[in-house]
Amino acid sequence: MDRAGVQPTRVGSLPPQLAALNRLYLNVCELTVRAALEQRRDLVYQAALSIPTRRPRCPSTRSSRVCDELIDAHGDLIPAGIRGG
C-alpha cells in the first residue's frame, strides 16, 4: 500500500498444491454466493457441507441444524427465499 492506496503485487503462478487448497475454499464461496443470488436454502447447506475443515468435527445433520439456527438468528438479513425453507 502506498499513497495511491492498495496496489496489486504479481507473484506468478501458484504451485499446484496451493491452487488446489484455494479451490476448496473458493467452492464454498461460490456456493454461498449462488445461494444468496438464487435464494436457495439447499445451496446454503451444500456450502456448509463443502467447508474442508468441517468434516472431522461436524456431521452433516448437525451442519444443517447449525445453518437453520443461523438463518433464523439473522432474520431479515437473509434473503426471503432462504428464510422460507
C-alpha positions as CSV (number, residue, x, y, z in Angstrom):
1,M,0.0,0.0,0.0
2,D,1.2,3.5,-0.8
3,R,-0.2,7.0,-1.2
4,A,-2.3,5.8,-4.1
5,G,-3.9,3.0,-2.0
6,V,-3.7,-0.7,-2.2
7,Q,-1.6,-1.8,-5.2
8,P,-1.6,-5.4,-6.6
9,T,1.6,-7.4,-6.5
10,R,2.2,-10.0,-9.2
11,V,3.6,-13.2,-7.8
12,G,3.2,-15.5,-10.8
13,S,1.5,-18.9,-10.9
14,L,0.5,-20.7,-7.8
15,P,2.1,-24.1,-7.1
16,P,-0.5,-26.8,-7.9
17,Q,-0.9,-27.9,-4.2
18,L,-1.7,-24.3,-3.2
19,A,-4.1,-23.8,-6.1
20,A,-5.9,-26.9,-5.1
21,L,-6.2,-25.7,-1.5
22,N,-7.5,-22.4,-2.6
23,R,-10.0,-24.1,-4.9
24,L,-11.5,-26.0,-1.9
25,Y,-12.4,-22.6,-0.2
26,L,-13.5,-21.0,-3.5
27,N,-16.0,-23.7,-3.9
28,V,-17.6,-22.8,-0.6
29,C,-17.6,-19.1,-1.5
30,E,-19.2,-19.8,-4.9
31,L,-21.9,-21.9,-3.4
32,T,-22.6,-19.2,-0.8
33,V,-22.9,-16.5,-3.4
34,R,-25.2,-18.7,-5.6
35,A,-27.3,-19.4,-2.5
36,A,-27.8,-15.7,-1.9
37,L,-28.4,-14.8,-5.5
38,E,-30.8,-17.7,-6.3
39,Q,-32.3,-17.6,-2.8
40,R,-31.9,-21.3,-2.3
41,R,-31.5,-22.8,1.2
42,D,-30.3,-26.1,-0.3
43,L,-27.2,-24.3,-1.6
44,V,-26.6,-22.9,1.9
45,Y,-26.5,-26.5,3.2
46,Q,-24.2,-27.6,0.3
47,A,-21.8,-24.7,1.0
48,A,-21.7,-25.6,4.7
49,L,-21.0,-29.3,3.9
50,S,-18.2,-28.3,1.5
51,I,-16.1,-26.5,4.1
52,P,-12.9,-28.6,4.2
53,T,-12.4,-28.3,7.9
54,R,-16.0,-29.2,8.9
55,R,-15.9,-33.0,8.2
56,P,-13.9,-34.3,11.2
57,R,-15.8,-32.3,13.7
58,C,-19.4,-31.8,12.5
59,P,-21.6,-34.5,10.9
60,S,-23.9,-33.4,8.1
61,T,-27.1,-33.4,10.2
62,R,-25.5,-31.1,12.7
63,S,-24.3,-28.8,9.9
64,S,-27.8,-28.4,8.5
65,R,-29.1,-27.7,12.0
66,V,-26.5,-25.0,12.6
67,C,-27.4,-23.5,9.2
68,D,-31.0,-23.4,10.2
69,E,-30.2,-21.7,13.5
70,L,-28.0,-19.1,11.9
71,I,-30.6,-18.4,9.2
72,D,-33.3,-17.9,11.9
73,A,-31.0,-15.8,14.1
74,H,-30.2,-13.4,11.2
75,G,-33.9,-13.0,10.2
76,D,-34.5,-10.2,7.7
77,L,-30.8,-10.0,6.8
78,I,-31.2,-13.3,5.0
79,P,-32.9,-13.4,1.5
80,A,-36.6,-14.3,1.8
81,G,-36.2,-17.4,-0.4
82,I,-33.6,-18.8,2.0
83,R,-35.6,-17.9,5.1
84,G,-38.7,-19.6,3.8
85,G,-37.1,-23.0,4.0
